[in-house]
Structure formats: structure tokens, C-alpha cells
Amino acid sequence: MTEPNYALEQAKAQYDSICDMVAALEVDYVRLDALKAERADLVSEAADYTNVEQGLARAALTTWDFDKGEELVELLEAADGCENQGAARDRIQEDPLSVQVRSGWMEPGQLEQECKRVKNHILAEEFEILLCTGGPAVRIMGGLDARCQPYRAWLEYQDWGTPWTRYFDAEQNTLLAYANEFYFGG
């Protein structure tokens, strides 16, 4: 019997959470608000009328639910409690333990030349978003372009006494959508 790999399980859980946050970020909140308002109006009408009118209003609500109810449910599930894109962004920005950047390796003397080239500023080349730490730990690593924007990203995990290991079931586009919500300088 093999022992459970808690670090791998944590990486999967963190990635699932990232997918949910990115899905909430990508929701069409204008459409969601319009659908919620349409349905609320129909519910209100069904409650206001009596007898025949109420039956017609309930029929209209039933028809609306049949035509647009599934879309409303899908948008609500994707929004995951977020009322707008700003709330989805806040959720992402509050998620990690830390966000760090670093510049790449250089030969001795190259740092001085590089600082002069970019007017005494060192541009970051890599980023790390630490999602959880200890045993197990999970992080997103990636590269930054000349504007300090993420252009590649991957997920890694580790447990006590083990090296960082890449989690290959994470899609780079999802990780980039998450990482692009952070400021890396530049």
C-alpha cells in the first residue's frame, strides 16, 4: 500500500481553487446582473397578481426558467459568490501568502552594465507566488517579459525534505490569468 502524497493532493487543491477564482474573474457580470434582474421582475410579478394574472405570470416565469435558467445557474456558479469582476480580482489578490520577483543570474560586472542600461533599475525576470507553505507547500513560478508581465507560468509543490516538483496537470493559461492580477514592477 502506497502512502498518500499530501503535497500532490495540496497542489491539486490549490490548482482547483485557482481555476475557480479565474472562472469568477472571467464571468460576464453584465449578463449575470441582467439575468438576475429579469428573473427578479418575473418573480415579483408572479407574487403581485391574483388568480388568472398570477397564473400567467407564473407561466412566464416557468418559461423564462426553461429558456434562461441554466445560463443563470452557470454564471452564478462560475461567479462563486463574487458580485462583480472587482470582487473576483480582490479574491485572487488576497489569496497568496506572498508574491516575489527576482532578476536572473549575471556574470560579475554585468550587473553594473545592466543597471546603467535601464537607468539604475534592475528589471525582474522571474516571479514566485507562494500559495501555501510548510508541509506541503505550493507555489506558482514563472517568467516575466521586458514589461514585467508574466509570459509563462507553472505550478510546483513540495513536502518536508522533498525537492520542488512540477505539477503537470495545471494549464499555463489558467496560471497566467491568475498571475496577471498581480503587479511585478516595471
N, C-alpha and C positions, 0 to 999 in steps of 0.2 A: 504494500500500500504506500503510495507516494504522499509526502507531506504537502499540505496546501501551500501555494506560493502567494503569500499575502501581499507582497509587493506588486505582483502582476494583477491580482484582484483589485488592489488600490488604483493601479494605473487605469484599468478598465472603468472603475467607478468615476475617477476624475475625468476621463475622456467622455463618458456618458453625460456627466454634468456639463462639460464644455459644449457638447452637442446641443443640449437643452438650452443653454444660455445663448448660443449662436442662433438657434432656431427662433428664440424670442426676439433677438436683435433684428432678424430678417422678416418679422411679421409685418404685413401691410396693416398698420394700425388705423389708417383712414378707413379702409374697407371694414375692419373689425368694428370700429365705432359706428359706422353706417348700419351694419347688420344688427348690432345691439339696439340701436335707436329704432330701426324698423320693427323689430320684434317687440320691443317695449311698447311702441304705439299700438300694435295689434293686441297685445295682452291687455292694455288699458281699455281699448275699445270693447273687447270681449267682456270686461268687468263692468263697464258703464251701462251697456244696453240691457234691456229686459226682453224676455220672451223671444219673439221672432228675430229682432235685430241682434240679440245676443247669440242666437244660433248661427246667424250669418257671419257674425264677427268671429265666432269660434271656428267656423268652417274656413274663413280666410286665414286664421292663424294656423290651422292644420295644414292648409295648402302651402303657406309660407314655410312652415317647418319641413314639409316634404321637399320643397324646392331649394331652400337655402339653409336649412337647419344643420346639415352635415358640414357645410362650409364654415358656419359659425362655430360649431364644436371644434373643428380642426384648428381654426385660428385661435380660439380660446386655449386649447391645449398647447399650441406652439408658444403662445404668449406667456404661459406658465405663471400667471398672476401679475405680469407686468401690464401697466395701463398704457404705456407708450414706449417709444424707442429710447427715450432718455432713461427710463427706469431699467430697461434691458441693459443699456450701457453701464449704468451705475452698478448693476448686479455683477457684471463682468469685472469692472474696475475694483470692486470691493472683494473679489474672490481670492486672489493670490496672497500668499504670505509676503512675497517680495518680488520686485521687478528690478533687474540689474542689467548693466551693459558693460562691455569691455572692448578694448581695441585689440587688434591682432598682434602676433609676435613680429618683432622687428630686429634687424641686426643692430649692433652697437653703432651709435652715430646717426642712425636712420631716424630716430625719434626727433632729434633736433631739426633735421631737414623737413620732416613731415609737419612739425609744429609751425615752422616758417611758411610752408606751403599753404596751410589752412589758417594763417594769421593767428598763431598761438592757441588754436583749439585742436584738441585731439578728437577725431570722429570715432564713434563706436562702430565696431564691426560685427559684434555678436551680442545676443541678449539671452537672458535666462529669466523665466517666470516660474518661481517656486510655488507650487500648489499645496504641498504638504511636506512635512519633514519628520525625521525620526525614523522609526522602523515600522512601516515603509515610508519612503519619500518619493514624490513625483514632481517632475519639472518639465517645462517646455523650453527647448533650446532652439536657437535659430540664428540666421544671418541677417545683417542689416545692409541696405544699399547705401549709396552716397548721400541720400537724403535722410538717413537713419530710419528708414521704413523697412519692416520685415519683408523679406523676399523668399525665405524658406524657413520651415519650422518642423520640429519632430518632438515626440514625447519620449521621456525616459523615466525609468523607475529604478529603485534600489531598496535593499533591506540592509539591516545591520551586517556589516562585514562582507557585503557583496558589491561588485562594481556597478556603475550606472549601466543600464541595459535599455536598448531601444524598444519601444512598444510599437510594433509594426502595424497594428490594426487601426491606428489613428490616421485620418485623412489630412494631408497637408493643408488643403483649402480651408477646412474647419479650424485647424490650429492657427492659420494665418488670419482668418476672420476674427478670432478671439484676440490674437496678439496685436492686430491693428487698432485695437481700442486703447492701447497704451502709448504714452509719449516716451520716445527713446532718445530725445535730444535732437540736435541738428538745426 
